[in-house]
Amino acid sequence: MENKAIARALRLLSQLMELHDENPFKVKSVANAAFKVDKLPFAIAGKSAAEIEKIDGIGKSTAAKIMELLAAQTMQELESLLAQTPVGIVEMLGIKGIGPKKIGIIWHELGIENIGELYYACNENRLIEAKGFGLKTQEEIKKIIEFKMAANGKFLYAQVESYADQLFENLALWLKDIDHDSLLGLAGDFRRKCEIIEKLELIIGSAHIKTIFDNIASFEALSFNPDQDKFITQTESGLRIELTVVEKQDFYLEYFKLTGNEKHVADVLKLAGEASYTSETEIYQKAGLAFVEPELREGLDEIELAKINQLPQLINYEDLKGSLHNHSTWSDGVHTLEEMAVFGKEQLNLQYLGICDHSRSAFYANGLSEQRVMEQHLQIDQLNQKLAPFKIFKGIESDILYDGSLDYSDDILKTFDFVVASVHSQLKMDEQKATQRLITAIENPYTTILGHPTGRLLLSRKGYDVDFKKVIDACAANNVVIEINANPLRLDLDWRWHRYALEKGVLLSVNPDAHRKEGFNDMHFGIYVARKGGLMAAKCLNAFTLEEISDFFHKKHP
């Protein structure tokens, strides 16, 4: 075993000891030994215990630990502490800038057990309320986690969108000087609005390919490396970028090929054939198909629907009339209820806002007691008079408890205009129990919307296993809407299940889960995945007008 491996084991041991509040002197002793071993100019393996304990900064006790490590490749004390610590917490210890004391607070006081939950908590502004944390620390932790998430070469769509748009704009300006008649497109998973992006794919169509190749070094935003008919590079954050260059007459065919997934492209070209096309529309016309929007080109049933001209008229952001599932300073939001409402009314031109602060069992998020629910409702009545005809609907994000019940009595639940029922705790259930838990909540007559159904956090937590068909069938039977949580980390319900829900007659709702005014912007990302799932405005709850949604809520809870 090399010195660095020994040092890493000792460092982890010292971190775990500090995390579990062991003797500070012992913690410091082990941490100091880890530092010393890492800097030794000779290999420690092969030395005797007597020789090791004489090394400055180690001593007899730590020497014994090192001998145990060399003999067994681990230490009993280390294994014991690891057994008491969730895997996600151990992973957090590897993040520079967050020490064991802060991780202990994150774990014990906030109930967060992995990096994905920690990142989501930063987005929800939950860390600033914890002892020893503030807005600056929260933002630093968020940046550290984003860097760590990017290290695996996968990115949330929202993380790359602004960069991709800026890169496209810079390339367009560069091409204007190099070859003003060329064509440029953003393709691949990004154009299909996939929730996870591994690379950005761009394409140039030019009648002067040699000119492009000869001048690519003058594009200052990136340094590309030539690779046959394309250029490849990687950003500082690890995002791979591929720029394909083709003859101008081949642009639309190649653009089409780079956009759709493999099955979609093969199925369409089987009907259309390969040729020089003047637009993507022409490709579909030649194939005898209606035009398929990029988001739908996933090799599912879109070809069959295009043959009979039955593709859905996909929802647009402009179709949204209101925003449901939002938080304010009444629980863990950043802005007041009035600030959220005024922003929705004046900046977003919405007709209504659904406020859904956390319920009483969400102690970590300052959940509302029954008394505070009544106080908030009084404020909503006052604001509705002030902001009319804009309306604030009285909602709540009610925690789904272990047995599937909601955490208010019926007397309290009936005072709300609508109820978003969500799971926030005890996620480690088997599929049968998790499914039944959701179904029980769905069957509660006061449940209006099922919030982020799987609890997933993209790139970090897959969410609990459920039988999607049973859950969706229960929503259909009980007239419960399913949320498309628009937070870029969630995008839950997954778009792959939207079609089944729509076939069953279930309404969907694109909800930002906004904890600050800026959070309303996440509805754009919700719309992207809603379009991938085939959602039409008529089947989206918050695309209803104020009159229509008021009628819907009244019929659901007369």
Backbone torsions as a table, in degrees:
resi	resn	phi	psi	omega
1	MET	NA	129.1	-178.5
2	GLU	-77.4	162.2	-178.1
3	ASN	-57.2	-40.7	-177.7
4	LYS	-63.6	-38.1	178.3
5	ALA	-66.5	-39.9	177.2
6	ILE	-64.1	-44.1	-179.8
7	ALA	-62.2	-41.1	179.3
8	ARG	-61.9	-42.3	-179.8
9	ALA	-64.7	-42.4	178.8
10	LEU	-67.1	-39.0	179.4
11	ARG	-63.7	-43.2	178.5
12	LEU	-63.6	-41.0	178.4
13	LEU	-60.3	-44.4	-179.6
14	SER	-64.9	-38.4	178.8
15	GLN	-64.3	-44.2	-179.9
16	LEU	-67.2	-37.6	177.3
17	MET	-62.0	-42.9	178.7
18	GLU	-67.7	-40.2	178.8
19	LEU	-59.0	-38.1	-177.7
20	HIS	-96.3	21.1	172.4
21	ASP	57.1	42.5	175.8
22	GLU	-81.9	174.1	-175.8
23	ASN	-50.8	120.2	-177.2
24	PRO	-57.7	-33.7	179.4
25	PHE	-64.7	-44.8	179.2
26	LYS	-64.9	-39.8	178.7
27	VAL	-59.5	-48.3	-178.5
28	LYS	-63.6	-37.8	179.9
29	SER	-62.4	-46.0	-179.7
30	VAL	-68.8	-40.9	179.2
31	ALA	-62.9	-40.4	178.8
32	ASN	-65.8	-39.6	178.2
33	ALA	-64.0	-38.8	178.0
34	ALA	-59.6	-43.0	179.6
35	PHE	-64.4	-44.6	-177.9
36	LYS	-63.7	-46.0	-178.8
37	VAL	-61.0	-40.0	-178.5
38	ASP	-63.4	-28.1	-174.9
39	LYS	-99.1	-0.8	-177.6
40	LEU	-62.4	140.4	180.0
41	PRO	-84.7	1.5	-179.5
42	PHE	-136.3	160.4	179.4
43	ALA	-73.5	134.9	-179.2
44	ILE	-86.7	-24.2	177.7
45	ALA	-63.8	136.8	-179.2
46	GLY	98.0	-14.7	177.3
47	LYS	-80.2	152.4	177.0
48	SER	-81.5	165.2	178.6
49	ALA	-59.6	-39.3	-179.0
50	ALA	-64.6	-37.5	-179.4
51	GLU	-71.1	-39.9	-176.9
52	ILE	-66.8	-41.9	-176.3
53	GLU	-69.1	-16.2	178.0
54	LYS	-85.0	-10.1	179.2
55	ILE	-68.9	133.9	-178.3
56	ASP	-55.4	126.4	175.8
57	GLY	90.8	3.4	-178.8
58	ILE	-108.1	-69.6	178.2
59	GLY	86.6	173.8	-172.1
60	LYS	-66.3	-46.5	-176.2
61	SER	-63.8	-47.0	-179.0
62	THR	-71.2	-32.2	176.7
63	ALA	-60.1	-39.2	178.8
64	ALA	-64.2	-38.5	178.1
65	LYS	-64.7	-40.9	-179.7
66	ILE	-66.8	-40.4	178.0
67	MET	-62.7	-41.3	176.7
68	GLU	-62.2	-41.5	-180.0
69	LEU	-64.2	-42.7	179.9
70	LEU	-66.3	-34.3	-177.4
71	ALA	-81.0	-39.7	-172.7
72	ALA	-112.2	-1.4	-177.4
73	GLN	66.6	8.5	175.7
74	THR	-159.4	179.9	177.4
75	MET	-130.2	137.7	-178.4
76	GLN	-59.1	-40.1	179.9
77	GLU	-63.8	-40.4	178.6
78	LEU	-64.6	-45.3	-179.7
79	GLU	-62.9	-37.9	179.2
80	SER	-63.3	-43.8	179.6
81	LEU	-69.5	-37.2	177.6
82	LEU	-63.0	-36.9	-179.8
83	ALA	-66.4	-24.2	-179.8
84	GLN	-91.4	-0.5	-171.0
85	THR	-122.7	126.3	176.6
86	PRO	-56.0	145.8	-177.9
87	VAL	-57.0	-40.1	-179.2
88	GLY	-64.2	-32.2	178.1
89	ILE	-70.3	-40.3	176.7
90	VAL	-60.7	-40.4	178.4
91	GLU	-63.5	-37.6	177.9
92	MET	-61.2	-33.0	-179.0
93	LEU	-62.6	-19.7	179.6
94	GLY	-84.0	-4.2	-179.8
95	ILE	-87.2	120.0	178.7
96	LYS	-67.1	138.9	177.3
97	GLY	100.0	-10.4	176.6
98	ILE	-121.8	104.7	-178.2
99	GLY	-79.6	168.3	-179.4
100	PRO	-55.2	-35.9	-179.1
101	LYS	-63.9	-45.7	179.1
102	LYS	-67.0	-38.3	178.2
103	ILE	-64.7	-35.5	176.6
104	GLY	-61.0	-41.3	176.8
105	ILE	-65.3	-44.6	179.2
106	ILE	-58.3	-41.7	-177.1
107	TRP	-75.2	-54.6	-171.2
108	HIS	-80.5	-36.6	-176.2
109	GLU	-90.9	-34.1	-177.8
110	LEU	-102.3	-9.2	178.2
111	GLY	69.3	25.3	-179.1
112	ILE	-94.6	131.1	-173.8
113	GLU	-124.5	4.9	174.3
114	ASN	-154.6	169.3	-173.5
115	ILE	-65.3	-36.5	179.2
116	GLY	-62.2	-43.8	178.4
117	GLU	-64.9	-35.8	179.2
118	LEU	-65.8	-42.9	179.4
119	TYR	-64.1	-41.2	178.9
120	TYR	-65.4	-38.6	178.0
121	ALA	-63.1	-36.1	175.9
122	CYS	-62.5	-42.5	178.9
123	ASN	-65.3	-30.7	-179.9
124	GLU	-87.1	0.1	177.1
125	ASN	68.1	27.5	-176.1
126	ARG	-82.9	-23.7	-173.7
127	LEU	-71.7	-30.2	-174.8
128	ILE	-65.7	-17.3	180.0
129	GLU	-84.5	-14.5	-176.6
130	ALA	-82.5	151.3	-178.3
131	LYS	-61.5	130.0	177.6
132	GLY	87.0	1.2	179.8
133	PHE	-114.9	159.6	175.1
134	GLY	-152.4	-178.1	-178.1
135	LEU	-60.6	-41.8	-178.5
136	LYS	-63.6	-45.7	179.1
137	THR	-62.5	-41.5	179.1
138	GLN	-59.4	-45.8	-179.2
139	GLU	-67.3	-35.8	177.7
140	GLU	-65.0	-43.9	178.3
141	ILE	-62.1	-42.0	179.4
142	LYS	-59.3	-44.1	179.9
143	LYS	-65.8	-40.2	179.1
144	ILE	-61.5	-44.0	-178.8
145	ILE	-67.1	-41.1	178.6
146	GLU	-59.6	-40.8	178.0
147	PHE	-63.8	-42.7	-179.5
148	LYS	-65.5	-41.4	179.0
149	MET	-63.2	-36.0	-178.4
150	ALA	-72.1	-19.6	-175.2
151	ALA	-63.6	-22.3	179.9
152	ASN	-90.2	6.9	175.2
153	GLY	80.3	7.9	178.6
154	LYS	-118.4	141.1	-175.1
155	PHE	-133.9	147.0	169.7
156	LEU	-67.0	146.7	177.8
157	TYR	-53.4	-43.1	-176.9
158	ALA	-63.6	-26.4	-179.5
159	GLN	-72.7	-26.1	-174.9
160	VAL	-109.2	-8.1	-172.4
161	GLU	-58.8	-52.9	-176.2
162	SER	-65.3	-37.2	178.0
163	TYR	-64.7	-43.8	-179.4
164	ALA	-62.5	-43.4	179.4
165	ASP	-63.1	-41.2	179.7
166	GLN	-68.1	-39.6	177.8
167	LEU	-62.3	-43.2	178.3
168	PHE	-60.1	-45.2	-179.6
169	GLU	-63.3	-42.2	179.0
170	ASN	-64.5	-40.7	178.0
171	LEU	-65.2	-38.7	179.7
172	ALA	-63.1	-41.5	178.5
173	LEU	-67.2	-40.5	178.3
174	TRP	-63.0	-44.2	-179.8
175	LEU	-64.8	-30.5	-180.0
176	LYS	-59.5	-33.3	178.6
177	ASP	-86.2	-33.6	-175.3
178	ILE	-83.5	-46.7	-177.2
179	ASP	-155.6	87.4	-170.9
180	HIS	-67.4	-13.1	179.5
181	ASP	-94.7	3.0	-177.0
182	SER	-75.2	166.5	178.4
183	LEU	-115.5	146.9	-177.0
184	LEU	-137.3	138.8	178.0
185	GLY	-146.2	148.3	170.1
186	LEU	-97.5	125.9	-172.1
187	ALA	-124.6	-154.9	173.7
188	GLY	65.6	-157.2	-178.5
189	ASP	-60.0	-31.4	-179.8
190	PHE	-64.2	-44.4	-179.6
191	ARG	-67.3	-30.6	178.2
192	ARG	-80.8	0.6	178.5
193	LYS	59.4	40.3	175.8
194	CYS	-67.8	148.6	-174.4
195	GLU	-73.0	-24.9	178.1
196	ILE	-120.0	131.1	-178.1
197	ILE	-117.5	127.2	177.0
198	GLU	-104.6	-20.9	176.9
199	LYS	-159.4	154.0	172.9
200	LEU	-99.8	129.3	179.8
201	GLU	-116.1	122.7	176.6
202	LEU	-120.5	157.3	-179.9
203	ILE	-139.5	137.7	175.3
204	ILE	-116.6	133.5	172.4
205	GLY	-111.2	120.8	-174.1
206	SER	-140.6	144.4	173.0
207	ALA	-83.3	-2.5	-177.3
208	HIS	-133.3	63.8	-175.6
209	ILE	-57.6	-40.9	-179.0
210	LYS	-59.7	-37.2	178.7
211	THR	-62.5	-40.7	178.3
212	ILE	-61.7	-48.5	-178.2
213	PHE	-64.3	-39.7	-177.6
214	ASP	-69.3	-25.1	-173.4
215	ASN	-111.2	2.3	-175.3
216	ILE	-59.6	-29.0	179.7
217	ALA	-66.3	-18.6	179.8
218	SER	-82.5	-5.3	175.5
219	PHE	-79.9	104.6	-168.2
220	GLU	-78.1	-20.0	-175.0
221	ALA	-67.2	-30.3	-179.0
222	LEU	-145.2	155.3	173.7
223	SER	-106.2	106.2	-177.5
224	PHE	-89.4	148.9	172.8
225	ASN	-110.5	126.9	-178.6
226	PRO	-68.6	142.2	178.5
227	ASP	-148.9	91.6	-176.2
228	GLN	57.7	-114.6	-176.5
229	ASP	-94.7	14.7	-178.2
230	LYS	-140.9	170.9	175.9
231	PHE	-120.6	140.9	-176.1
232	ILE	-128.4	140.8	174.4
233	THR	-154.9	179.0	178.8
234	GLN	-143.2	137.1	179.2
235	THR	-75.9	169.4	178.5
236	GLU	-60.6	-29.2	-179.8
237	SER	-82.2	-5.5	177.2
238	GLY	100.5	6.5	180.0
239	LEU	-80.3	123.9	179.5
240	ARG	-79.5	138.6	179.2
241	ILE	-128.7	130.4	177.8
242	GLU	-122.5	126.3	179.6
243	LEU	-117.0	109.8	-179.8
244	THR	-93.7	138.5	179.2
245	VAL	-120.7	125.2	-177.9
246	VAL	-132.3	165.6	173.5
247	GLU	-61.5	146.3	-173.9
248	LYS	-57.8	-39.4	-177.7
249	GLN	-69.2	-16.2	179.5
250	ASP	-98.0	0.5	-171.4
251	PHE	-56.8	-52.8	-172.3
252	TYR	-68.8	-33.4	175.9
253	LEU	-65.6	-47.0	-178.4
254	GLU	-70.5	-34.7	175.6
255	TYR	-60.8	-43.5	177.4
256	PHE	-62.1	-45.2	-178.6
257	LYS	-62.5	-39.4	-178.2
258	LEU	-75.5	-15.7	-176.4
259	THR	-88.8	-58.0	-174.5
260	GLY	-71.6	159.6	174.3
261	ASN	-73.1	169.5	-170.3
262	GLU	-56.8	-43.8	-177.4
263	LYS	-66.8	-44.3	-179.4
264	HIS	-60.5	-46.9	-178.9
265	VAL	-61.0	-46.2	-179.0
266	ALA	-63.4	-41.9	-178.4
267	ASP	-65.3	-39.9	-179.2
268	VAL	-71.6	-45.5	-177.7
269	LEU	-69.9	-21.9	174.2
270	LYS	-63.4	-31.9	-180.0
271	LEU	-90.7	-35.6	-173.4
272	ALA	-94.7	-33.4	-174.1
273	GLY	80.0	162.3	-179.6
274	GLU	-94.0	130.0	-179.3
275	ALA	-161.2	-179.9	173.6
276	SER	-84.3	119.2	-178.1
277	TYR	-114.2	151.0	179.9
278	THR	-93.0	-5.3	177.6
279	SER	-170.2	163.6	174.1
280	GLU	-68.3	-32.6	178.0
281	THR	-56.5	-40.2	-179.7
282	GLU	-63.8	-34.8	178.2
283	ILE	-61.0	-47.2	-179.5
284	TYR	-68.0	-37.0	177.2
285	GLN	-61.4	-44.4	179.3
286	LYS	-61.9	-32.5	179.8
287	ALA	-81.6	-4.3	-177.9
288	GLY	74.7	30.2	-175.6
289	LEU	-122.4	151.5	168.6
290	ALA	-69.8	153.4	-179.8
291	PHE	-62.6	131.6	179.6
292	VAL	-103.5	121.3	179.1
293	GLU	-61.3	145.3	-177.3
294	PRO	-51.0	-38.9	-177.8
295	GLU	-60.4	-26.6	-175.4
296	LEU	-91.7	-2.1	-173.4
297	ARG	-82.5	65.7	-173.8
298	GLU	-116.7	8.4	177.4
299	GLY	70.9	31.8	177.6
300	LEU	-99.0	-114.5	-179.2
301	ASP	-107.4	12.7	-173.1
302	GLU	-66.3	-30.9	-179.8
303	ILE	-67.7	-45.2	179.7
304	GLU	-63.5	-40.2	178.3
305	LEU	-67.3	-36.6	179.0
306	ALA	-68.1	-30.2	179.1
307	LYS	-64.4	-35.0	-176.8
308	ILE	-107.1	13.8	177.6
309	ASN	56.5	43.7	-178.1
310	GLN	-118.4	23.1	175.9
311	LEU	-66.5	145.0	-179.7
312	PRO	-69.1	147.2	171.5
313	GLN	-80.6	98.2	-168.9
314	LEU	-64.8	144.1	178.9
315	ILE	-64.2	148.0	173.2
316	ASN	-118.6	159.6	179.2
317	TYR	-56.7	-37.2	-177.8
318	GLU	-65.4	-14.9	179.1
319	ASP	-75.3	-18.1	-175.8
320	LEU	-72.1	132.5	-179.1
321	LYS	-106.2	-15.6	-178.2
322	GLY	-158.7	174.4	178.8
323	SER	-127.2	121.1	178.5
324	LEU	-107.1	159.0	-179.7
325	HIS	63.1	78.0	177.2
326	ASN	-133.7	153.5	-177.4
327	HIS	-119.7	154.4	-179.5
328	SER	-133.4	-174.3	178.6
329	THR	-66.9	-7.3	173.8
330	TRP	-63.0	-29.6	173.4
331	SER	-123.0	-104.8	-174.3
332	ASP	-114.5	23.1	177.9
333	GLY	-81.7	167.1	-179.3
334	VAL	-92.3	-35.1	-176.0
335	HIS	-108.3	155.1	-179.1
336	THR	-69.3	165.7	177.7
337	LEU	-59.3	-43.8	179.7
338	GLU	-64.9	-41.2	178.7
339	GLU	-61.9	-41.6	178.8
340	MET	-64.0	-43.6	-178.0
341	ALA	-67.4	-45.9	-179.5
342	VAL	-63.0	-39.1	177.9
343	PHE	-62.9	-44.2	178.6
344	GLY	-62.8	-39.4	-178.2
345	LYS	-73.7	-50.4	-169.6
346	GLU	-90.1	-36.1	-177.4
347	GLN	-91.7	-34.1	-177.1
348	LEU	-104.4	-7.0	178.7
349	ASN	58.3	37.7	178.5
350	LEU	-84.8	160.8	179.0
351	GLN	-93.4	-22.9	-176.4
352	TYR	-158.0	162.2	177.1
353	LEU	-132.6	134.7	173.0
354	GLY	-104.2	114.5	179.4
355	ILE	-91.2	130.7	-176.0
356	CYS	-136.5	65.6	176.8
357	ASP	-66.4	163.1	-174.3
358	HIS	-69.4	151.5	-179.2
359	SER	-85.7	177.2	-165.6
360	ARG	-62.9	-31.6	-177.4
361	SER	-74.8	-13.5	177.7
362	ALA	-83.4	66.1	-176.8
363	PHE	-61.4	-31.8	-178.8
364	TYR	-66.9	-18.8	-176.5
365	ALA	-116.0	21.8	179.1
366	ASN	57.7	46.4	-178.1
367	GLY	-58.4	152.9	-172.6
368	LEU	-80.9	125.5	169.8
369	SER	-73.3	169.0	179.2
370	GLU	-58.0	-40.0	-179.8
371	GLN	-64.0	-42.3	-179.4
372	ARG	-70.3	-29.0	174.2
373	VAL	-59.6	-46.7	-179.4
374	MET	-63.7	-38.7	179.7
375	GLU	-66.2	-40.9	178.2
376	GLN	-64.4	-39.5	-179.5
377	HIS	-62.9	-36.4	176.1
378	LEU	-63.4	-41.4	178.7
379	GLN	-65.7	-38.5	178.9
380	ILE	-62.4	-42.3	178.1
381	ASP	-59.0	-42.2	179.8
382	GLN	-66.7	-42.7	-179.5
383	LEU	-67.8	-33.5	179.3
384	ASN	-66.5	-33.8	174.5
385	GLN	-68.0	-39.7	-177.0
386	LYS	-72.0	-36.9	-171.5
387	LEU	-102.0	0.5	-177.2
388	ALA	-52.0	141.8	11.0
389	PRO	-83.9	-4.6	173.7
390	PHE	-57.4	142.7	-177.1
391	LYS	-130.7	138.9	171.2
392	ILE	-100.3	121.3	176.3
393	PHE	-88.3	139.6	-179.5
394	LYS	-81.3	103.6	178.9
395	GLY	-122.0	175.7	176.9
396	ILE	-151.7	143.4	167.7
397	GLU	-95.5	97.1	-174.6
398	SER	-89.2	125.8	178.8
399	ASP	-64.0	135.2	171.4
400	ILE	-85.2	117.3	-177.3
401	LEU	-77.5	176.8	-173.1
402	TYR	-54.5	-39.2	-176.5
403	ASP	-90.8	5.0	178.9
404	GLY	93.9	-5.0	178.5
405	SER	-78.0	160.4	175.5
406	LEU	-94.6	157.9	-168.7
407	ASP	-94.5	30.5	168.2
408	TYR	-135.0	157.4	174.0
409	SER	-73.3	163.6	178.5
410	ASP	-59.2	-33.5	-179.6
411	ASP	-61.2	-34.4	177.6
412	ILE	-82.3	-44.4	-177.6
413	LEU	-57.9	-35.1	-177.1
414	LYS	-73.4	-9.2	178.3
415	THR	-82.0	-11.4	-179.1
416	PHE	-89.0	149.8	172.5
417	ASP	-71.2	-34.9	178.2
418	PHE	-156.9	158.4	-177.0
419	VAL	-129.7	124.2	170.6
420	VAL	-95.5	118.0	-179.2
421	ALA	-100.5	122.6	-175.0
422	SER	-136.7	150.3	173.5
423	VAL	-94.0	130.7	177.5
424	HIS	-127.6	-7.1	-174.8
425	SER	-142.9	165.6	177.8
426	GLN	50.6	62.1	-176.2
427	LEU	-84.7	-11.2	-172.7
428	LYS	-92.6	62.6	176.0
429	MET	-105.6	156.3	173.1
430	ASP	-74.7	167.9	-172.6
431	GLU	-58.2	-42.0	-177.7
432	GLN	-63.7	-46.4	-178.5
433	LYS	-68.3	-42.0	-179.4
434	ALA	-64.0	-39.6	179.2
435	THR	-65.7	-45.6	-178.8
436	GLN	-65.9	-35.5	177.4
437	ARG	-58.8	-46.8	179.3
438	LEU	-66.1	-42.3	-178.8
439	ILE	-62.7	-40.4	177.4
440	THR	-60.0	-42.8	178.4
441	ALA	-66.2	-40.1	179.9
442	ILE	-62.9	-36.9	-178.1
443	GLU	-77.3	-9.0	174.0
444	ASN	-65.3	124.3	-174.8
445	PRO	-60.9	-15.6	-178.3
446	TYR	-93.7	-7.9	178.6
447	THR	-73.9	122.3	179.2
448	THR	-100.9	-44.0	-176.2
449	ILE	-132.2	134.7	172.6
450	LEU	-89.0	114.5	-175.5
451	GLY	-84.1	146.4	-178.1
452	HIS	14.5	80.7	-165.5
453	PRO	-57.2	-30.0	-176.5
454	THR	-108.3	-8.7	-179.1
455	GLY	69.2	16.8	-175.9
456	ARG	-71.5	153.1	171.1
457	LEU	-128.8	111.7	-172.6
458	LEU	-57.1	139.0	179.6
459	LEU	71.1	2.1	-178.5
460	SER	-144.1	-31.9	-179.6
461	ARG	-144.0	121.2	-174.4
462	LYS	-73.6	-14.8	-176.8
463	GLY	88.3	164.9	-176.9
464	TYR	-80.3	151.6	-179.2
465	ASP	-76.2	130.1	174.7
466	VAL	-138.1	158.8	172.6
467	ASP	-84.5	98.3	-173.0
468	PHE	-58.7	-40.9	-178.0
469	LYS	-62.8	-42.3	179.7
470	LYS	-65.5	-40.7	179.9
471	VAL	-65.4	-46.1	-179.7
472	ILE	-65.7	-40.7	177.8
473	ASP	-61.1	-38.9	178.8
474	ALA	-65.5	-39.9	176.8
475	CYS	-62.6	-40.1	178.6
476	ALA	-64.0	-42.3	-177.4
477	ALA	-69.9	-26.6	-175.0
478	ASN	-111.6	11.2	178.4
479	ASN	55.0	44.3	178.1
480	VAL	-103.8	132.0	178.9
481	VAL	-78.9	146.4	175.7
482	ILE	-107.0	133.5	-179.1
483	GLU	-79.5	139.4	160.3
484	ILE	-101.6	96.5	-178.2
485	ASN	-70.5	117.2	-170.1
486	ALA	-82.6	-4.5	175.6
487	ASN	-56.6	126.9	-175.1
488	PRO	-57.3	-20.8	177.0
489	LEU	-79.8	-20.5	-176.7
490	ARG	-104.1	-67.5	-174.5
491	LEU	44.8	55.3	-169.8
492	ASP	-128.9	113.5	30.2
493	LEU	-79.8	136.1	177.9
494	ASP	-56.1	137.4	-175.6
495	TRP	-60.7	-22.1	-179.0
496	ARG	-68.5	-15.4	178.1
497	TRP	-105.3	-0.2	-179.3
498	HIS	-63.3	-42.1	-176.0
499	ARG	-60.9	-43.3	179.8
500	TYR	-62.8	-42.4	179.2
501	ALA	-61.9	-43.5	-179.0
502	LEU	-66.7	-38.4	176.9
503	GLU	-61.4	-31.8	-179.7
504	LYS	-84.9	0.0	178.0
505	GLY	84.2	16.0	-179.0
506	VAL	-84.7	132.6	173.7
507	LEU	-78.0	147.9	174.4
508	LEU	-114.2	158.2	-179.8
509	SER	-137.0	124.4	-179.8
510	VAL	-86.2	99.9	-172.8
511	ASN	-110.2	129.6	-177.5
512	PRO	-77.1	-19.9	-174.0
513	ASP	54.0	42.6	-172.3
514	ALA	-73.8	130.2	176.1
515	HIS	-108.5	3.6	177.1
516	ARG	-160.8	167.0	-177.0
517	LYS	-58.0	-40.4	-179.0
518	GLU	-62.9	-22.2	-179.0
519	GLY	-64.9	-21.5	177.1
520	PHE	-59.6	-28.3	-178.8
521	ASN	-61.8	-22.1	-179.9
522	ASP	-64.0	-17.3	178.1
523	MET	-59.6	-26.5	175.1
524	HIS	-59.9	-44.8	-179.2
525	PHE	-68.6	-34.7	175.4
526	GLY	-63.5	-38.7	178.1
527	ILE	-65.5	-39.0	179.7
528	TYR	-57.2	-49.8	-177.8
529	VAL	-74.8	-28.1	175.3
530	ALA	-62.9	-40.4	176.7
531	ARG	-64.8	-39.9	177.1
532	LYS	-60.9	-33.9	180.0
533	GLY	-83.8	-1.1	177.0
534	GLY	85.1	22.8	-176.8
535	LEU	-75.3	134.2	174.1
536	MET	-104.5	156.1	-177.6
537	ALA	-58.1	-36.7	-177.0
538	ALA	-64.4	-20.2	-178.3
539	LYS	-106.3	12.9	180.0
540	CYS	-110.8	119.6	-173.6
541	LEU	-57.7	-45.3	-176.4
542	ASN	-86.9	15.0	165.3
543	ALA	-97.0	-2.8	175.1
544	PHE	-70.3	148.1	173.0
545	THR	-69.8	168.5	178.2
546	LEU	-56.5	-43.3	-179.8
547	GLU	-65.0	-42.9	-177.8
548	GLU	-67.1	-42.7	-177.5
549	ILE	-74.1	-31.4	175.3
550	SER	-61.9	-42.1	178.8
551	ASP	-65.9	-40.0	179.0
552	PHE	-62.0	-48.0	179.9
553	PHE	-62.7	-39.6	-178.5
554	HIS	-65.6	-40.5	179.7
555	LYS	-69.3	-33.9	179.5
556	LYS	-71.5	-40.8	179.8
557	HIS	-130.9	77.4	-176.4
558	PRO	-60.3	NA	NA
